[in-house]
Amino acid sequence: MRYVDLTGSREAAGRSIRMRDMARRLPQLVRRSLALAWRVDRAATVGLLVCQAVAGVMQALGLVAISGTLTALLTSGDVYHRLLQAWPSVALLAGASGVRALLGIVVSWLSSRLGPLMSREAELMLLTGCAEVELCAYDEPDFNRDREAADRGAQVTGDLIDEGQDLIASSASFLAGAVVLAGVHWVLLPLLVAASLPQALAQVSAARVRYLANLRSNGDNRMLSVLRWHIYTKEAADQIRAGTMAAFLSGRYRQTVARINREDRAAADKGARMSLVGALCGGLGSAVVWAAVVWLLATSRISVGHAGTAVFALQTVGQSVRGLVAVGARAVRTGLYMDDWSGFLDKAGGFRMRRGTHRPEPPTTIEIKSVSHRYAGKDRNALTNVSLTLRRGEVTALVGFNGSGKSTLSKLVSGLYLPTDGLVLWDGTPTSDADPQALWQQVALVPQEYAHWPLTVRENITLGQPSPRGDVAVREACEAAGADEVIEKLGAGLDTLLAREWLNGEELSGGQWQRIALGRAFFREAGLLVLDEPTANLDPRAEYRIFQRLRDLARDRVVLLVTHRITNVAVADRIVVLDEGRVVQQGTYQELAAQEGLFQQLLSYQVTSDTAQTDGEQHETPAQRPRSASRLPR
Ligand SMILES: Nc1ncnc2c1ncn2[C@@H]1O[C@H](COP(=O)(O)OP(=O)(O)OP(=O)(O)O)[C@@H](O)[C@H]1O
């Protein structure tokens, strides 16, 4: 079992790293890293550029000073006179070295400030990009895979500033050395560049091999992180123990690690072989260059002073070419990860919500008009030609077998998804024409799987959007959801942190969490309340209270209830029965219970199971009970 790259497009990108490609990409990378750096800290970016430029000039001055020093020292005359002549060059050399050392410190200070800022900024851009996409984007397998790759890209973005700096520094030192070397004798420069080429090629090839190995292990690395999450975290800890799964999971982990190790080893071996061949060829090339210097000196084409300068310049240029290639290869690899990041931002941009600007009021009616919906990559509709009207003051219940399309319909009504066909109209305005944020201000949703936010109880209820009435509103919502009983038992009341594993917070039971999730929905002053299996974890008393409360809530809002508790849907004004994405029946509880059809079937299963559960005791539905809160058992 492994996660795979479905398109292979990234592998193709990795294979495309060639020397030419690298030369084309490097300026792009420097530009991109500078643009991001500029975005996060302009002063530091300007500072870095200035420092690098001055460092380059200092390097050139240093080499000129070396030449001056050697020429002065190697001319004829007495030592005192030669030292006197060499003195200005020595002073220049010392000054240039000192300034370069200082600039190096400033550059590393500014880089270490900028790097983390850039990574954080790249992560923030990802977060913003994700928050702005249509929910349907998450149904695309490529979207999730690319998001993970982008995450890695965001993390390495900070490295690009160091690599960019090293590139600029190596280029500056190459330029300085090349100018001086060409001044000594023009033939030395092309000879040196030709001699450095084999090593350059070997480095680029090794970088490509490493990137490709990484890419091939991507699916396995993802598998490892999924396995780690399940093995480490509390969520599955009880099931791992009770299911004696530890050996199976660690076995799978070991197998996956072994595959990654094999891939890494092969890449390391191949990279080392390439580097060895490159070094051998580079060594031969260097010998040719040194031989050229000796020949130039022997044939008096250059002076002894110039030969000395050439030695230093050769070292400088050689080092900078090697540096350029090594850093260039690293930067191109980082750039490929950054491509993943920027490619994902482009992709997220393609999924960005582009809806209208209409700001909906609390809806009086929500009309579902010939709606069909198909999820991405699916070969059949989740909903087909559904038409229905929900009204303020009414509770509408959706029932049906698993997978019949109930949750999908509730998400379309809430504007979380836009239908692939047909319209969902809020007081006549299609959800696609409404400003999504304004529309969701009018939605209170309890989904089937609600978040257990590691926040305080208060924040879990208000979702960070407190009411002007303060805690009074929070407490009212909690009381309505039965969460007041939960809070009473918590040490710090509303201030209790609901995250036991962190910072000594408190842990709640499944039903207690569900009461909190209901409290959230009741707290929200929204015109549409959607409850998807709102009482699945509640005890009978809490469930009874919620269903009783629904009638009050429906007075000034549209209520949509999704439930499998058929005996409880009697509380609804209208029940809509879905089967394989189509509405097959609708009516009141009494009407549907009296009709032959799917509802009767569902009811019979429920009654049978309830009867079995209560061992023959008669089951009383909320509808059969008087609608009076005064009878609530406490
Ligand atoms: N995000 C998704 N991507 C792809 N298919 C989906 C997605 N969500 C639901 N489906 C598919 O759509 C169909 C309807 O699912 P839906 O969750 O709406 O059913 P449901 O009636 O709410 O089921 P349940 O009673 O089990 O909660 C199912 O076949 C399901 O596999």
The ligand as a Gaussian input file, in Angstrom:
#p B3LYP/6-31G(d) Opt

LIG

0 1
 N      -16.486000      14.264000      -0.499000
 C      -16.973000      13.277000      -1.256000
 N      -16.326000      12.904000      -2.367000
 C      -16.797000      11.927000      -3.138000
 N      -17.944000      11.267000      -2.897000
 C      -18.635000      11.603000      -1.809000
 C      -18.188000      12.631000      -0.925000
 N      -19.095000      12.754000       0.074000
 C      -20.051000      11.846000      -0.172000
 N      -19.780000      11.161000      -1.292000
 C      -20.602000      10.127000      -1.922000
 O      -21.888000      10.678000      -2.149000
 C      -22.904000       9.761000      -1.813000
 C      -23.852000      10.403000      -0.795000
 O      -23.135000      10.619000       0.389000
 P      -23.776000      11.372000       1.631000
 O      -22.697000      11.578000       2.643000
 O      -24.500000      12.563000       1.173000
 O      -24.819000      10.268000       2.155000
 P      -25.658000      10.231000       3.486000
 O      -27.048000       9.929000       3.096000
 O      -25.451000      11.460000       4.294000
 O      -25.002000       8.964000       4.199000
 P      -24.922000       8.610000       5.756000
 O      -26.277000       8.250000       6.196000
 O      -24.008000       7.432000       5.765000
 O      -24.363000       9.790000       6.469000
 C      -22.202000       8.510000      -1.295000
 O      -22.179000       7.573000      -2.346000
 C      -20.799000       8.941000      -0.979000
 O      -19.866000       7.944000      -1.274000

